[in-house]
Amino acid sequence: MNRKLYLSAGALSMSALLLSACGQSAGTATAAKSGLKETDVISEVKNDAVKPSSIKVMVDGTLVTLENGRDEFEKKWEDLTGIDLEIIQPEHDVYYEEVAKAFESGDLPDVVLLSSNYYTKYAAEEMLADITPFYSGSELEQRVKEAGNESLVDGIRINGKLYGFSPTRGNGCVTYIKKAWLDNTGLSVPTNFSEYMDMLKAFSEGDPDGDGINGNTYGVSAAGIINNEAPYVNYLPEFYQDAYPSFYQKEDGTWSDGFMEEPMKAALLRLQDAYSKGYIDKDIVDNGTGDCRDKYYANEYGVFTYWAGTWAKTLSGKLVEAGVNGELVAMEPLAETNQYLERVAPVWCITSACDNPSGVFKYFLETMNDGGEMEELWTYSPISDSYAKNHIDHLLATVPLLEDPGKDSITPDQANALSVFNNNSKMADLPYSTDAYSLYNEDLMALKKELIKKVVVDGTEIESAYSEFVAANGAYMSQAIVDSLNAE
């Protein structure tokens, strides 16, 4: 079965995002009401469906966690809908290991949040419900159209069908540099890779944190040398430059595996060089995103490529709380990199195990972007009075809040980081889910990660590492997927 994922044409403009953040109307049908009750929420949804008594969902740490108010979130959600909500929330760094276990065992929740790779995989395996008939003609579809964001929904259609919905755009990562470290080393913001390496050298061998000790810091850290989902290179874009470690579509429309091309080898040599010199966190292979953030707040390193927008404010605030100068510079792409990559947003999916998909769509997915009190609950922490982010970033919402109580919380740093990203980014390619892709890609990616570690961390000679990759059938699996993509 051919299952093509059509991507949205491009990123939204900064002006549109700020209009959304400042309370631009999402349609009269979703007018926010003070003290919204269950009947008000449900009256906004006209799709006929049987109301479920309970809904079980599986979600990662992008939803407010237990220690940060999940119980309060759950209670208010239940008060608004009259439905029992059961939340399964594995630790963020092992989330997809638990997702895979759930799908392999068949012990599935009603709803699960999936990254783009898992979304196409499980849709192809017919383990996700087709929500196209529920979305078509719904109040949610109307709200999305009125917000001018149909392309965000079209971007996750597979053969014209929807197997999930995302309440936000994908966004992407921008490189943040501690300004105090630049000042302490007498450096300016890098504009090319040579200057970038000079900065990492100074941050690793000098005294950028001003504690009087040279060499007790390092330049950059990341959650792995390669990310687990498209666009894969978004945490270390300066090293990858024109290299891409997975499948991409060329200008002539044909598909290729960038991992097998010369730019990838050049990228690995750049990474190997920087790692061997101590410029890169020695624990990079084992890092999770939480590890990177903790080390950044502890002032161990100076360059962190992380999400644009709200995270600019969060990172700065956490640094200040830790007693560290919180001023950050959002770096424009280096001359060799030219652009940042935007990911396809994670998708909320109803699983094939759900016995009432129309009801779950109506009472869970559709209300998530109601533009009113339910969306506000998904947007802001239920226990914070400072508009701390919950699951939906108000700057990135598919349907903007009609009355955004946090519009005045947007800082210049947030706006600037988002502007830098939006003005210098493009959407990453995501391949079809062909039979060969489904059969081989997981094993192929494991071989790619093994090769990357051998070259970068272990210092293995690159041609030797690629010879081992070929011997392990890596080249065969890669070509089989490329052939299947080009046969579509």
Secondary structure, 3 states (H helix, E strand, C coil): CCCCEECCCCCCCHHHHHHHHCCCCCCHHHCCCCCCCHHHHHHCCCCCCCCCCEEEEECCCCCCCHHHCHHHHHHHHHHHHCCEEEEECCCHHHHHHHHHHHHHHCCCCCEEEECHHHHHHHHHCCCECCCHHHHCCCHHHHHHHHCCCHHHHHCCEECCEECCECCECCCEEEEEEEHHHHHHHCCCCCCCHHHHHHHHHHHHHCCCCCCCCCCCCEEEECCCCCCCCCCCCCCCHHHHCCCCCCEEECCCCCEEEHHHCHHHHHHHHHHHHHHHCCCECCCCCCCCHHHHHHHHHCCCEEEEEEECCHHHHHHHHHHHHCCCCCCEEEECCCCCCCCEEECCCCEEEEECCCCCHHHHHHHHHHHHCCCCHHHHHHHECCCCCCCCECCCCCCCECCCCCCCCCHHHCCHHHHHHHHHHHCCEEECCCCCCCHHHHHHHHHHHHHHHHHHHHHHCCCCCHHHHHHHHHHCCHHHHHHHHHHHHHCC
